[in-house]
Amino acid sequence: QYHARVAEWLIHRGGERTDEYTGLIADPLELAGEFKQAVIYLQKAGDHAAAQFDNRQAIEYLSRSLRLLPEGQYIQVRIGALLARERVYDLLGMREQQTADLQALQTLIDGLEGKPAEAARLQAILARRWSNYYEVTSDYPRAAAAAQLAVEKAQLAGDVASQADGYQLWGRAIWRNADLPQALQRLQQGLELASQAGLQQTQATCLRTIGAIYFHQGDYSQVSEIYQQALSLYR
């Protein structure tokens, strides 16, 4: 009971700075046996640490949250934690751990029942993460196939943002595989969707890759203008 009261006090006293104390709040919640609440705060702490580039701390928080979750329960919460941790492993180049999280996510998402639109949305996200993994490990045919799957699943889910990012990844993978005309086609599709939805990050990334393709083709007249557009969006 005392641990629960400490957690409550920290939550109410945190105010606008609660995000900074989420890891601290999780400790008394865990000791009080409030595991579901502790998991929520540990995941928030992991997200906050990752946003501050404190990647090792982010892994620690997210791993703790996963250990507290009962097996077979709170599947959506587990999926969220695994997705967050997989991104950190990706940034740190920890490929073995990243692969394990992607495989765990595959098992969980494939086992989802009901709500087909939500399942398709998660399948699209996972396919994008696989595409990214295959690209950074130089398996470009698999990266392209995963990105294509991401686009198809995003279309089923009606998720325009995921669809646009899928096309962006698809174009990048095809470009790495040296099929420049088809790469440009996919990137333009991603750019159009991202522009319609106001997704500046995806727009900028599409433009940056299109600029790189024109550069490698020797079409320098367009490169500067394209890069200026991308730079403006990134800013």
Phi, psi and omega per residue, in radians:
Q1 nan -0.698 3.137
Y2 -1.133 -0.713 3.112
H3 -1.063 -0.732 3.131
A4 -1.103 -0.661 3.128
R5 -1.194 -0.652 3.084
V6 -1.082 -0.793 3.128
A7 -1.053 -0.777 3.138
E8 -1.073 -0.721 3.136
W9 -1.099 -0.766 -3.136
L10 -1.112 -0.705 3.140
I11 -1.082 -0.793 -3.080
H12 -1.310 -0.501 -3.120
R13 -1.493 -0.274 -3.060
G14 -1.159 -0.642 -3.129
G15 1.002 -2.348 -3.112
E16 -1.196 -0.264 -3.089
R17 -1.762 0.292 -3.097
T18 -0.996 -0.633 -3.132
D19 -0.984 -0.568 -3.124
E20 -1.247 -0.386 -3.029
Y21 -1.880 0.146 -3.037
T22 -1.061 -0.674 3.101
G23 -1.132 -0.702 3.122
L24 -1.166 -0.682 3.133
I25 -1.134 -0.621 -3.099
A26 -1.109 -0.555 -3.071
D27 -1.059 -0.974 3.126
P28 -1.155 -0.511 3.078
L29 -1.109 -0.734 3.115
E30 -1.131 -0.755 -3.136
L31 -1.171 -0.469 3.101
A32 -1.426 -0.084 -3.124
G33 1.439 0.177 3.114
E34 -1.549 1.229 -2.954
F35 -1.169 -0.682 -3.121
K36 -1.104 -0.775 3.100
Q37 -1.152 -0.678 3.117
A38 -1.062 -0.718 3.129
V39 -1.072 -0.768 3.131
I40 -1.012 -0.791 -3.111
Y41 -1.283 -0.570 3.080
L42 -1.152 -0.679 3.119
Q43 -1.205 -0.673 3.054
K44 -1.093 -0.716 3.118
A45 -1.107 -0.694 3.097
G46 -1.106 -0.774 3.107
D47 -1.088 -0.735 -3.130
H48 -1.143 -0.762 3.138
A49 -1.103 -0.721 3.123
A50 -1.114 -0.688 3.120
A51 -1.135 -0.452 3.115
Q52 -1.628 0.129 -3.125
F53 1.126 0.385 3.038
D54 -1.614 1.271 -2.924
N55 -1.185 -0.669 -3.142
R56 -1.127 -0.704 3.104
Q57 -1.161 -0.664 3.107
A58 -1.045 -0.770 3.116
I59 -1.071 -0.732 -3.124
E60 -1.078 -0.835 -3.139
Y61 -1.088 -0.836 -3.087
L62 -1.150 -0.656 3.108
S63 -1.152 -0.707 3.080
R64 -1.056 -0.756 -3.125
S65 -1.090 -0.677 3.138
L66 -1.191 -0.633 3.121
R67 -1.174 -0.534 -3.120
L68 -1.365 -0.369 -3.089
L69 -1.294 2.251 3.085
P70 -1.119 2.447 3.108
E71 -1.031 2.346 3.074
G72 1.397 0.034 3.129
Q73 -2.122 2.776 3.101
Y74 0.891 0.898 -3.047
I75 -1.058 -0.744 -3.121
Q76 -1.094 -0.675 3.120
V77 -1.140 -0.743 3.118
R78 -1.095 -0.733 3.124
I79 -1.059 -0.755 3.132
G80 -1.065 -0.736 -3.137
A81 -1.181 -0.720 3.132
L82 -1.150 -0.705 3.100
L83 -1.079 -0.745 -3.137
A84 -1.144 -0.749 -3.114
R85 -1.223 -0.648 3.121
E86 -1.045 -0.666 3.121
R87 -1.124 -0.669 3.131
V88 -1.200 -0.761 3.072
Y89 -1.011 -0.675 3.119
D90 -1.073 -0.818 -3.141
L91 -1.062 -0.636 -3.097
L92 -1.514 -0.061 -3.138
G93 1.222 0.435 -3.141
M94 -1.555 1.372 -2.930
R95 -1.199 -0.646 -3.136
E96 -1.094 -0.806 3.127
Q97 -1.183 -0.659 3.112
Q98 -1.090 -0.770 3.120
T99 -1.051 -0.745 -3.142
A100 -1.072 -0.730 3.132
D101 -1.187 -0.696 3.112
L102 -1.104 -0.710 3.119
Q103 -1.172 -0.685 3.089
A104 -1.106 -0.721 3.094
L105 -1.103 -0.714 3.136
Q106 -1.031 -0.781 -3.139
T107 -1.102 -0.785 -3.112
L108 -1.153 -0.796 -3.056
I109 -1.248 -0.657 3.091
D110 -1.116 -0.456 -3.103
G111 -1.563 -0.002 -3.134
L112 -1.166 2.414 3.128
E113 -2.090 2.557 -3.136
G114 1.288 3.023 3.116
K115 0.800 1.175 -3.083
P116 -1.026 -0.594 -3.140
A117 -1.138 -0.718 3.121
E118 -1.177 -0.698 3.102
A119 -1.092 -0.748 3.121
A120 -1.113 -0.668 3.123
R121 -1.076 -0.791 3.141
L122 -1.214 -0.633 3.093
Q123 -1.122 -0.628 3.100
A124 -1.159 -0.745 3.110
I125 -1.078 -0.803 -3.116
L126 -1.128 -0.720 3.120
A127 -1.069 -0.661 3.083
R128 -1.123 -0.702 3.129
R129 -1.174 -0.661 3.047
W130 -1.112 -0.729 3.130
S131 -1.047 -0.769 3.094
N132 -1.063 -0.760 -3.136
Y133 -1.065 -0.810 -3.124
Y134 -1.149 -0.596 3.120
E135 -1.156 -0.815 -3.090
V136 -1.230 -0.307 3.069
T137 -1.767 0.208 3.002
S138 1.176 0.431 3.048
D139 -1.761 1.343 -2.963
Y140 -1.203 -0.631 3.066
P141 -1.052 -0.747 3.105
R142 -1.197 -0.610 3.099
A143 -1.073 -0.731 3.124
A144 -1.158 -0.749 -3.133
A145 -1.114 -0.718 3.126
A146 -1.157 -0.695 3.125
A147 -1.152 -0.694 3.082
Q148 -1.063 -0.747 3.087
L149 -1.080 -0.690 3.123
A150 -1.054 -0.738 3.122
V151 -1.103 -0.788 -3.110
E152 -1.108 -0.760 3.138
K153 -1.196 -0.668 3.120
A154 -1.127 -0.628 3.078
Q155 -1.108 -0.734 3.108
L156 -1.101 -0.637 -3.105
A157 -1.442 -0.209 -3.067
G158 1.207 0.519 -3.094
D159 -1.754 1.690 -3.057
V160 -1.151 -0.696 -3.118
A161 -1.077 -0.792 3.139
S162 -1.169 -0.641 3.120
Q163 -1.131 -0.796 3.132
A164 -1.072 -0.757 -3.139
D165 -1.200 -0.577 3.078
G166 -1.093 -0.785 3.083
Y167 -1.079 -0.679 3.119
Q168 -1.063 -0.801 3.121
L169 -1.180 -0.669 3.121
W170 -1.069 -0.834 3.116
G171 -1.052 -0.749 3.132
R172 -1.086 -0.759 -3.122
A173 -1.133 -0.728 3.122
I174 -1.153 -0.686 3.088
W175 -1.038 -0.789 3.126
R176 -1.086 -0.445 3.130
N177 -1.598 0.126 2.974
A178 1.303 0.353 3.030
D179 -1.761 1.422 -2.961
L180 -1.177 -0.759 -3.137
P181 -1.035 -0.790 -3.139
Q182 -1.199 -0.609 3.098
A183 -1.067 -0.769 3.119
L184 -1.089 -0.679 3.130
Q185 -1.069 -0.817 -3.128
R186 -1.153 -0.717 3.141
L187 -1.138 -0.657 3.095
Q188 -1.141 -0.654 3.089
Q189 -1.104 -0.759 3.100
G190 -1.122 -0.710 -3.138
L191 -1.104 -0.747 -3.136
E192 -1.115 -0.798 3.123
L193 -1.111 -0.759 -3.135
A194 -1.129 -0.663 3.121
S195 -1.142 -0.761 3.138
Q196 -1.073 -0.643 -3.079
A197 -1.616 -0.025 3.140
G198 1.214 0.569 -3.118
L199 -1.609 1.563 -2.989
Q200 -1.145 -0.686 -3.115
Q201 -1.066 -0.808 -3.129
T202 -1.188 -0.692 3.065
Q203 -0.979 -0.865 -3.080
A204 -1.089 -0.723 -3.119
T205 -1.178 -0.709 3.062
C206 -1.039 -0.821 -3.126
L207 -1.096 -0.721 -3.131
R208 -1.073 -0.722 3.134
T209 -1.254 -0.675 3.070
I210 -1.050 -0.745 3.107
G211 -1.051 -0.707 3.131
A212 -1.138 -0.663 3.123
I213 -1.144 -0.807 3.108
Y214 -1.064 -0.644 3.117
F215 -1.081 -0.807 -3.128
H216 -1.210 -0.409 3.071
Q217 -1.438 -0.153 -3.122
G218 1.425 0.242 -3.140
D219 -1.596 1.245 -2.986
Y220 -1.256 -0.327 -3.085
S221 -1.099 -0.544 -3.096
Q222 -1.630 -0.348 -2.984
V223 -1.069 -0.832 -3.070
S224 -1.045 -0.800 -3.117
E225 -1.111 -0.735 -3.132
I226 -1.117 -0.775 3.140
Y227 -1.142 -0.608 3.101
Q228 -1.122 -0.703 3.096
Q229 -1.095 -0.788 3.139
A230 -1.103 -0.742 -3.128
L231 -1.082 -0.745 3.117
S232 -1.053 -0.746 3.127
L233 -1.166 -0.741 3.119
Y234 -1.073 -0.723 3.113
R235 -1.107 nan nan
